[in-house]
Amino acid sequence: MKTTATCRIVMCAPGSNEWLVFESQFEADCARVFWSMPNVRSVQAQYGPIPYTDSKGKIHLHYVDLRVEFMNGFVILYCVRPESKVHHGELKLIVEDIRNHQLDYYGDRIEILTEKKITKSKIYEAREILAARLLKNSPDCQRLLELLRSKDKPVQAFKLLEEFGSQGDGMIALWNLMGDHLVDHVVEDASLTFTPVSFVRARSVK
C-alpha cells in the first residue's frame, strides 16, 4: 500500500495469522531480524500511542515503530530510523522524555535502532533463517551439528556440507542451527555477509 508521504509494507508474523503494517522497508527488515531470534516471543508494529511530557511540560503522543517481547518477558520499544535522520537530536529527546516519565507503563527499555546495529548482513541472515525454518528437518540438524562438533577448529561451510553429503538439505540445517544459536558464523567483521566459503563452528556447550 502506498501514499504520497510514505510506503507501507504489510507482512504476516511467522507462525501466526497476525498481519503487521510497517512504515518502511527497514522497519520490516528489523522485524525479520527479531523474528529470526530464538529468544523473541512477539513483535508488534506501530505500538502506542505513548504519552510523554516534554521539557516545557506539554503532553504529546508518540508511536514506537516496534515493540519486541522476549521469552523472559523483557520488553524493548524501538524507534527505527536511518542513522542520517538521528543526528539532529529531536528523536533522542522524545526517547529521553518517554524513558524519564512513561516507560514503566509500556516496556522495560526504549532504544533507537539504526542500520549500525541492524546491518545488511543481519537482514540477509534473518531472511535465510526464516525461510529455512519452514523446511526444518530435525534429524538433519542433529546430524550436521554432531559433525560440526567433531571438528577441532572452524570449517568452511561448503566443505562441511560436502562431508554432510547434501548441499541443499545441509544448508537448510545449517541456517536452522545458526538461527537457534547452536552454530556461529566465524568472522571478525560482523558486517560481512555469510557465503558458502564462510567459516562456521559449533557453539560451546555450557
Legacy VTK file of the C-alpha trace (Angstrom):
# vtk DataFile Version 3.0
C-alpha trace
ASCII
DATASET POLYDATA
POINTS 206 float
0.000 0.000 0.000
1.344 3.433 -0.886
0.560 7.036 -0.094
2.294 10.169 -1.327
4.003 10.512 2.065
5.231 7.020 2.795
5.455 3.436 1.614
3.713 0.911 3.845
4.636 -2.746 3.891
2.287 -5.440 5.176
3.729 -8.745 6.441
2.375 -11.701 8.374
4.223 -12.634 11.551
5.794 -16.099 11.137
3.715 -18.939 12.547
0.629 -16.771 13.079
-2.269 -15.074 11.325
-1.227 -11.649 12.604
-0.627 -9.068 9.872
1.616 -6.116 10.679
1.970 -2.803 8.847
5.419 -1.216 8.605
6.198 2.332 7.530
9.396 1.427 5.681
11.358 -1.475 4.268
13.955 -1.025 7.003
11.283 -1.404 9.709
10.101 -4.627 8.082
13.684 -5.881 7.843
14.261 -5.125 11.532
11.163 -7.162 12.384
12.552 -10.070 10.339
15.774 -9.936 12.328
13.847 -10.142 15.600
11.584 -12.913 14.293
14.703 -14.931 13.443
15.926 -14.812 17.064
15.076 -17.861 19.200
14.619 -15.730 22.329
11.922 -13.452 20.854
8.275 -14.179 21.709
6.474 -11.493 19.716
6.900 -8.348 17.626
4.344 -5.544 17.334
4.484 -2.668 14.863
3.351 0.952 15.304
2.843 0.451 19.041
1.136 3.185 21.037
0.174 5.864 21.484
2.589 6.532 24.339
2.049 9.868 26.094
5.114 11.816 27.179
5.827 15.220 28.659
8.434 17.469 27.059
10.800 19.886 28.811
8.143 22.631 28.659
5.547 20.475 30.381
3.496 19.876 27.218
1.991 16.411 26.698
2.497 14.636 23.356
1.637 11.221 21.919
4.203 9.004 20.211
4.022 5.663 18.389
7.139 3.499 18.547
7.934 1.514 15.422
8.468 -1.866 17.100
7.589 -3.444 20.432
9.605 -6.630 20.988
8.812 -9.047 23.799
11.459 -11.613 24.665
10.890 -15.104 26.046
11.854 -13.961 29.544
9.111 -11.304 29.470
11.506 -8.378 28.914
10.033 -5.731 26.574
12.057 -3.300 24.465
10.498 -0.484 22.446
12.351 0.516 19.275
12.249 3.735 17.277
13.576 2.683 13.854
15.362 5.336 11.800
18.198 5.642 9.275
21.345 6.853 11.025
21.289 10.020 8.898
17.952 11.078 10.455
19.001 10.645 14.084
21.771 13.240 14.302
19.514 16.300 14.609
18.510 15.145 18.093
14.708 15.516 18.096
14.056 11.779 18.293
16.673 11.413 21.032
14.807 14.000 23.102
11.493 12.160 22.603
13.078 8.860 23.641
14.619 10.500 26.704
11.278 12.053 27.709
9.484 8.699 27.392
12.285 6.990 29.325
12.041 9.552 32.138
8.254 9.741 32.507
6.205 6.913 30.963
8.415 3.951 30.109
7.459 1.806 33.128
3.886 1.556 31.821
4.857 0.320 28.333
8.165 -1.525 28.418
11.470 -2.160 30.160
13.660 -0.224 27.756
13.398 2.096 24.760
16.074 2.427 22.079
16.763 3.999 18.691
17.536 1.325 16.108
19.595 2.177 13.013
21.497 0.348 10.283
24.585 0.469 12.520
23.026 -2.317 14.597
20.747 -3.950 12.022
23.221 -4.369 9.185
22.552 -5.684 5.687
24.308 -8.928 6.619
21.992 -9.441 9.608
18.950 -8.788 7.417
20.172 -11.304 4.842
20.815 -13.935 7.514
17.367 -13.354 9.052
15.672 -13.908 5.686
17.565 -17.174 5.194
16.848 -18.383 8.733
13.111 -17.694 8.427
12.956 -19.476 5.068
14.908 -22.462 6.425
12.575 -22.816 9.406
9.720 -23.670 7.068
11.737 -26.652 5.783
13.375 -27.694 9.057
14.317 -31.368 9.372
15.373 -32.045 12.986
17.371 -35.250 12.244
19.368 -33.358 9.586
20.051 -30.566 12.084
21.227 -33.027 14.728
23.481 -34.914 12.318
25.058 -31.714 10.975
25.589 -30.390 14.497
27.295 -33.604 15.590
29.507 -33.446 12.507
30.499 -29.875 13.255
31.151 -30.637 16.930
33.647 -33.271 15.825
35.826 -30.531 14.307
38.567 -29.019 16.441
38.583 -25.737 14.504
36.221 -23.663 12.308
35.461 -25.131 8.886
34.221 -23.537 5.671
30.518 -24.110 5.132
30.842 -25.682 1.685
33.388 -28.225 2.957
31.120 -29.116 5.876
28.176 -29.651 3.518
30.272 -31.793 1.183
31.084 -34.041 4.138
27.435 -33.991 5.206
26.501 -35.365 1.782
23.779 -32.962 0.637
24.276 -29.294 -0.196
20.557 -28.412 -0.133
19.479 -30.297 2.989
22.729 -29.386 4.683
22.316 -25.675 4.055
18.761 -25.739 5.399
20.034 -27.493 8.522
22.932 -25.045 8.841
20.668 -21.979 8.688
18.397 -23.540 11.315
21.352 -24.236 13.595
22.595 -20.658 13.196
19.091 -19.373 13.851
18.923 -21.452 17.049
22.331 -20.061 18.100
23.891 -23.537 18.101
26.329 -22.650 15.316
28.329 -19.439 14.893
29.401 -17.690 11.715
33.087 -17.097 12.473
34.018 -13.669 11.166
35.954 -10.682 12.521
33.841 -8.114 10.681
30.165 -8.576 11.591
29.108 -6.592 8.507
30.316 -9.367 6.172
27.546 -11.483 4.650
27.562 -15.247 5.114
28.553 -17.208 1.993
29.416 -20.865 1.275
33.107 -20.048 1.820
32.427 -18.546 5.271
33.736 -20.353 8.331
31.397 -21.879 10.910
31.832 -23.638 14.240
29.572 -25.278 16.801
28.847 -23.072 19.792
30.401 -24.332 23.015
28.047 -26.331 25.237
27.900 -24.837 28.733
LINES 1 207
206 0 1 2 3 4 5 6 7 8 9 10 11 12 13 14 15 16 17 18 19 20 21 22 23 24 25 26 27 28 29 30 31 32 33 34 35 36 37 38 39 40 41 42 43 44 45 46 47 48 49 50 51 52 53 54 55 56 57 58 59 60 61 62 63 64 65 66 67 68 69 70 71 72 73 74 75 76 77 78 79 80 81 82 83 84 85 86 87 88 89 90 91 92 93 94 95 96 97 98 99 100 101 102 103 104 105 106 107 108 109 110 111 112 113 114 115 116 117 118 119 120 121 122 123 124 125 126 127 128 129 130 131 132 133 134 135 136 137 138 139 140 141 142 143 144 145 146 147 148 149 150 151 152 153 154 155 156 157 158 159 160 161 162 163 164 165 166 167 168 169 170 171 172 173 174 175 176 177 178 179 180 181 182 183 184 185 186 187 188 189 190 191 192 193 194 195 196 197 198 199 200 201 202 203 204 205
